């Protein structure tokens, strides 16, 4: 089942920041697609499996040095 999640994002406001989050995020098992919209301060994630994937993305973003929080999830 394809699922979607949206995270709020603070502190990542450039293309390099977005690239770093996307590049590393794609290595997390279950991530089908990840897109960062720095101007919107959002991370859009398509994933499969449990919602733990969103927790992993949140932790990844915080480990890189930005702030993130899950604000929406949706199963398709």
Secondary structure, DSSP 4 states (H G I P E B T S, - for coil): --EEEEEEEES--SHHHHHHHHHHHTTSTTEEEEEEETTTTEEEEEE-S-THHHHHHHHHHHHHT-EEEEEEEEE-
